[in-house]
Amino acid sequence: MSSSIEIKTDGCKSLYLDIKSTGVEFEAWNQDAAEAELITMWFDLRDREDKEAIQKLVSHLQHQLEIHEEEE
């Protein structure tokens, strides 16, 4: 199973998340730069360090969402 998710597009900048059975890829696109930039980062879900990095990211995002929900 795989899915591509557009996280946010703001003018000429965009962030995508590509989820595959073997890993997760983040893709950031900036067409505002002097030369259009595409930055990708791949996290292999079979790699311990990559899995820990994804878990850390999810944990931090969840924590921030919880904090902001409490403020509402």
N, CA, C and O of each residue as an XYZ file, in Angstrom:
288
protein
N       0.836     -1.172      0.000
C       0.000      0.000      0.000
C       0.886      1.242      0.000
O       1.914      1.292      0.677
N       0.473      2.228     -0.762
C       1.210      3.488     -0.756
C       0.226      4.628     -0.980
O      -0.864      4.447     -1.523
N       0.645      5.796     -0.547
C      -0.182      6.977     -0.763
C       0.706      8.210     -0.809
O       1.735      8.288     -0.138
N       0.285      9.155     -1.607
C       0.967     10.441     -1.696
C       0.024     11.490     -1.129
O      -1.142     11.571     -1.518
N       0.539     12.289     -0.209
C      -0.289     13.264      0.489
C       0.320     14.646      0.309
O       1.499     14.858      0.589
N      -0.494     15.581     -0.159
C      -0.048     16.970     -0.219
C      -0.293     17.553      1.169
O      -1.439     17.659      1.607
N       0.774     17.928      1.855
C       0.667     18.469      3.202
C       0.234     19.928      3.149
O      -0.725     20.327      3.810
N       0.948     20.715      2.361
C       0.611     22.129      2.253
C       1.231     22.697      0.989
O       2.364     22.374      0.632
N       0.471     23.544      0.324
C       0.976     24.283     -0.821
C       0.727     25.751     -0.552
O      -0.395     26.155     -0.246
N       1.765     26.539     -0.664
C       1.671     27.973     -0.397
C       2.390     28.705     -1.528
O       3.609     28.873     -1.495
N       1.629     29.131     -2.517
C       2.245     29.788     -3.654
C       3.108     28.816     -4.424
O       2.624     27.804     -4.931
N       4.383     29.126     -4.511
C       5.316     28.279     -5.258
C       6.052     27.290     -4.363
O       7.013     26.655     -4.798
N       5.611     27.157     -3.131
C       6.253     26.219     -2.207
C       5.261     25.122     -1.860
O       4.070     25.387     -1.696
N       5.742     23.901     -1.749
C       4.852     22.797     -1.399
C       5.608     21.727     -0.625
O       6.828     21.598     -0.729
N       4.847     20.964      0.154
C       5.392     19.863      0.940
C       4.513     18.650      0.727
O       3.296     18.710      0.902
N       5.138     17.551      0.347
C       4.428     16.302      0.090
C       4.999     15.193      0.962
O       6.162     15.226      1.364
N       4.164     14.229      1.236
C       4.553     13.044      1.993
C       4.173     11.845      1.149
O       3.012     11.697      0.767
N       5.127     10.995      0.857
C       4.891      9.796      0.069
C       5.118      8.602      0.985
O       6.242      8.354      1.422
N       4.058      7.869      1.272
C       4.140      6.738      2.200
C       4.080      5.444      1.399
O       3.148      5.216      0.629
N       5.083      4.609      1.592
C       5.152      3.316      0.908
C       5.335      2.223      1.946
O       5.620      2.508      3.109
N       5.173      0.993      1.536
C       5.308     -0.114      2.485
C       6.726     -0.224      3.042
O       6.921     -0.758      4.133
N       7.710      0.272      2.308
C       9.107      0.159      2.744
C       9.655      1.422      3.381
O      10.732      1.396      3.976
N       8.926      2.534      3.264
C       9.468      3.761      3.837
C       8.579      4.962      3.611
O       7.479      4.871      3.065
N       9.104      6.095      4.054
C       8.391      7.362      3.969
C       9.334      8.386      3.351
O      10.503      8.474      3.728
N       8.817      9.158      2.397
C       9.627     10.185      1.759
C       8.949     11.541      1.925
O       7.753     11.687      1.675
N       9.725     12.520      2.346
C       9.265     13.905      2.416
C       9.836     14.617      1.197
O      11.003     14.434      0.851
N       9.011     15.423      0.552
C       9.448     16.165     -0.624
C       9.033     17.620     -0.458
O       7.848     17.925     -0.324
N      10.007     18.508     -0.468
C       9.746     19.946     -0.361
C      10.180     20.593     -1.668
O      11.289     20.369     -2.151
N       9.288     21.396     -2.229
C       9.523     22.030     -3.510
C       9.444     23.535     -3.354
O       8.463     24.056     -2.822
N      10.469     24.238     -3.815
C      10.492     25.699     -3.742
C      10.795     26.252     -5.124
O      11.942     26.230     -5.569
N       9.767     26.747     -5.804
C       9.966     27.322     -7.126
C      10.285     28.809     -7.043
O      10.562     29.436     -8.065
N      10.250     29.385     -5.840
C      10.602     30.795     -5.655
C      12.110     31.018     -5.679
O      12.570     32.130     -5.939
N      12.870     29.979     -5.414
C      14.328     30.112     -5.355
C      14.866     30.521     -6.724
O      14.217     30.300     -7.746
N      16.053     31.117     -6.733
C      16.681     31.539     -7.988
C      16.683     30.382     -8.992
O      16.356     30.559    -10.166
N      17.052     29.220     -8.515
C      16.924     27.991     -9.293
C      15.975     27.106     -8.504
O      16.220     26.833     -7.328
N      14.897     26.653     -9.127
C      13.902     25.851     -8.424
C      14.586     24.722     -7.661
O      15.454     24.029     -8.191
N      14.173     24.551     -6.401
C      14.784     23.541     -5.542
C      13.786     22.442     -5.212
O      12.630     22.716     -4.888
N      14.233     21.217     -5.296
C      13.460     20.074     -4.848
C      14.318     19.342     -3.833
O      15.416     18.886     -4.151
N      13.817     19.231     -2.616
C      14.554     18.552     -1.553
C      13.737     17.335     -1.138
O      12.553     17.453     -0.824
N      14.367     16.179     -1.139
C      13.683     14.969     -0.710
C      14.486     14.300      0.398
O      15.711     14.405      0.456
N      13.779     13.624      1.256
C      14.424     12.855      2.307
C      13.662     11.542      2.459
O      12.443     11.541      2.633
N      14.377     10.440      2.391
C      13.794      9.111      2.448
C      14.102      8.476      3.798
O      15.241      8.508      4.263
N      13.081      7.900      4.421
C      13.233      7.165      5.673
C      12.847      5.719      5.406
O      11.695      5.425      5.086
N      13.810      4.822      5.538
C      13.605      3.403      5.295
C      13.036      2.765      6.561
O      13.680      2.782      7.610
N      11.836      2.206      6.464
C      11.192      1.642      7.655
C      11.811      0.326      8.109
O      11.390     -0.236      9.120
N      12.796     -0.167      7.381
C      13.542     -1.355      7.824
C      14.806     -0.963      8.578
O      15.482     -1.813      9.159
N      15.119      0.326      8.564
C      16.310      0.834      9.228
C      15.943      1.363     10.621
O      15.047      2.196     10.753
N      16.626      0.884     11.643
C      16.306      1.261     13.017
C      16.375      2.767     13.244
O      15.459      3.342     13.833
N      17.441      3.414     12.787
C      17.594      4.860     13.001
C      16.510      5.653     12.267
O      15.996      6.639     12.796
N      16.169      5.228     11.063
C      15.113      5.914     10.316
C      13.759      5.749     10.995
O      12.973      6.694     11.063
N      13.489      4.554     11.494
C      12.226      4.329     12.212
C      12.163      5.183     13.471
O      11.119      5.758     13.780
N      13.262      5.267     14.192
C      13.298      6.103     15.394
C      13.072      7.575     15.049
O      12.397      8.289     15.791
N      13.631      8.029     13.933
C      13.452      9.419     13.514
C      11.984      9.702     13.200
O      11.464     10.745     13.594
N      11.319      8.803     12.508
C       9.898      8.971     12.192
C       9.069      8.948     13.471
O       8.160      9.762     13.635
N       9.376      8.020     14.378
C       8.644      7.957     15.648
C       8.825      9.240     16.455
O       7.878      9.719     17.078
N      10.025      9.793     16.446
C      10.299     11.039     17.160
C       9.498     12.188     16.550
O       8.915     12.996     17.274
N       9.470     12.257     15.225
C       8.705     13.291     14.538
C       7.223     13.184     14.880
O       6.590     14.188     15.206
N       6.674     11.996     14.809
C       5.261     11.792     15.117
C       4.970     12.173     16.563
O       3.956     12.810     16.845
N       5.844     11.789     17.467
C       5.664     12.097     18.883
C       5.655     13.608     19.124
O       4.802     14.113     19.854
N       6.595     14.327     18.517
C       6.666     15.779     18.697
C       5.443     16.472     18.097
O       4.890     17.391     18.702
N       5.023     16.035     16.915
C       3.840     16.628     16.294
C       2.593     16.375     17.133
O       1.773     17.275     17.315
N       2.447     15.155     17.643
C       1.295     14.828     18.483
C       1.282     15.686     19.743
O       0.234     16.185     20.151
N       2.440     15.854     20.349
C       2.557     16.668     21.554
C       2.128     18.114     21.275
O       1.374     18.700     22.052
N       2.606     18.681     20.176
C       2.248     20.060     19.836
C       0.755     20.197     19.568
O       0.140     21.183     19.973
N       0.173     19.220     18.892
C      -1.268     19.259     18.637
C      -2.062     19.210     19.945
O      -3.048     19.928     20.112
N      -1.624     18.362     20.858
C      -2.296     18.257     22.160
C      -2.213     19.566     22.928
O      -3.199     19.995     23.527
N      -1.058     20.203     22.918
C      -0.893     21.478     23.624
C      -1.849     22.532     23.058
O      -2.492     23.263     23.812
N      -1.937     22.604     21.737
C      -2.784     23.614     21.115
C      -4.264     23.286     21.255
O      -5.092     24.197     21.271
N      -4.612     22.022     21.358
C      -6.007     21.648     21.609
C      -6.430     22.090     22.999
O      -7.564     22.525     23.194
N      -5.526     21.982     23.971
C      -5.814     22.380     25.346
C      -6.015     23.887     25.449
O      -6.772     24.352     26.301
N      -5.341     24.658     24.584
C      -5.454     26.116     24.633
C      -6.767     26.615     24.057
O      -7.182     27.737     24.350
N      -7.423     25.807     23.248
C      -8.665     26.257     22.590
C      -9.836     26.249     23.525
O     -10.947     26.599     23.126
